[in-house]
Amino acid sequence: MSQAGVKHDYHLVNPSPWPLVGSLSATVMAVGGVIWMKGLFGLEKHNPWVFFLGLAGVLYTMIGWWTDVVREGNEGDHTPVVSIGLRYGMIMFIASEVMFFVAWFWIFFEMALFHHARTLSGIQEVQAAWQTWPPKGVETVQPWHLPLVNTLTLLLSGTTVTWAHHALQQGDRKGAKWGLILTILLGCMFTSVQAYEYHEIFSEHFFFGNPEVANSGLYGSSFIMATGFHGFHVLIGTIFLTVCLLRLINGGFTPQKHFGFEAAAWYWHFVDVVWLFLFAFIYVIFGR
């Protein structure tokens, strides 16, 4: 009886080095970022090698850890109970990402609506602030040019990833592959357009404004951080979907068991929704 093993729906993972390796790598990357920007421990600033060393460790951790998770799923360790845990984990991760972007929206709204003199009250304060945001000397990006193209691109990618998901649920692997390919291409297009937009921003000195005008630099900082981190999430989502495509091509996923792809689709829809808020508030309403 002692050798028969316990029968239960839970999967007890084997000892793994990835939590420790990932934590150390993230610490090195963070310290490297400080060295790159400000200098630290006697190292001069503009020295990026420590940052990229940590980044290499993080990427190595991601590849190794997720490979182990995929292997566990292929070996049948992802029972219904484990799958529920994976779903809750993905939901909590997306919720944490939502709060991350809420922080950027918060600072943008704070400066857009309430950076004016606090002696005014209520609607007067909002109206006065509205007339002075963006700050003087700041040249904003036209929302109906490249930002509109990227908005349509992400909306279309949301339909293609949904098509791929439904095709996989129906057992149409060919349709799922084409839907994923189109979504990945649209994600690459979004990244390319945003890279071109950033090139135009920095080459034409957008957002830098007049250093003698209060808050002129804050507008650019909040804009770049919000849109830049969203662009980073699009890049991560594109890689996520590419891995799913490779797994699908290699015979992975079934209509009944495909949570890896489902999680990628959830993440992609989250990226879509965040961009709609960015486009509406940062580009159109507060970036006029």
ZIBEL-V548149 format. One line per field, one symbol per residue. ss: DSSP state (H for helix, E for strand, - for the rest). phi: phi as a letter, one per 20 degrees, with the letter a starting at -180 (. if undefined). burial: + if it has 24 or more other ideal C-beta (glycine too) atoms within 12 Angstrom, else -. A space follows every 10 residues. Layout:
BEGIN
ss: ???
phi: ???
burial: ???
END
This chain:
BEGIN
ss: ---------- -------HHH HHHHHHHHHH HHHHHHH--E --E-----HH HHHHHHHHHH HHHHHHHHHH HHHH-----H HHHHHHHHHH HHHHHHHHHH HHHHHHHHHH HHHH------ -HHHHHHHHH ---------- --HHHHHHHH HHHHHHHHHH HHHHHHHHH- --HHHHHHHH HHHHHHHHHH HHHHHHHHHH HHH------- -----HHHHH HHHHHHHHHH HHHHHHHHHH HHHHHHHHH- --------HH HHHHHHHHHH HHHHHHHHHH HHHHH---
phi: .fefneebee deffgcefgf ffffffffff ffffffecna lneffmdeff ffffffffff ffffffffff ffffenfefg ffffffffff fffffffgff fgfffffffg ffdcefgfff clfffffffg fdcfffnede effedfgfgf ffffffffff ffgffffffe neffffffff fffffffffg ffffffffff fffemfmfme feefmfffff ffffffffff fffffffffg fffffffffe nfmcgecbfg fffffgfffg fgffffffff eeeefedf
burial: ---------- +------+-- -+--++-++- +++-++---- ---------+ +-+++-++-- +---++--++ -++---++-- -++--+---+ ---+--+--- +--++-+++- ++++++---- --------+- -++++--+-+ +-+--++-++ +-++++++-+ +++++-++-- --+--++-++ ++++-+++++ +-++--++-- +----++++- ----++++++ -+++++++++ ++++++++++ +++++-++-- -++---++++ ++++++++++ +++++++++- +++--++-
END
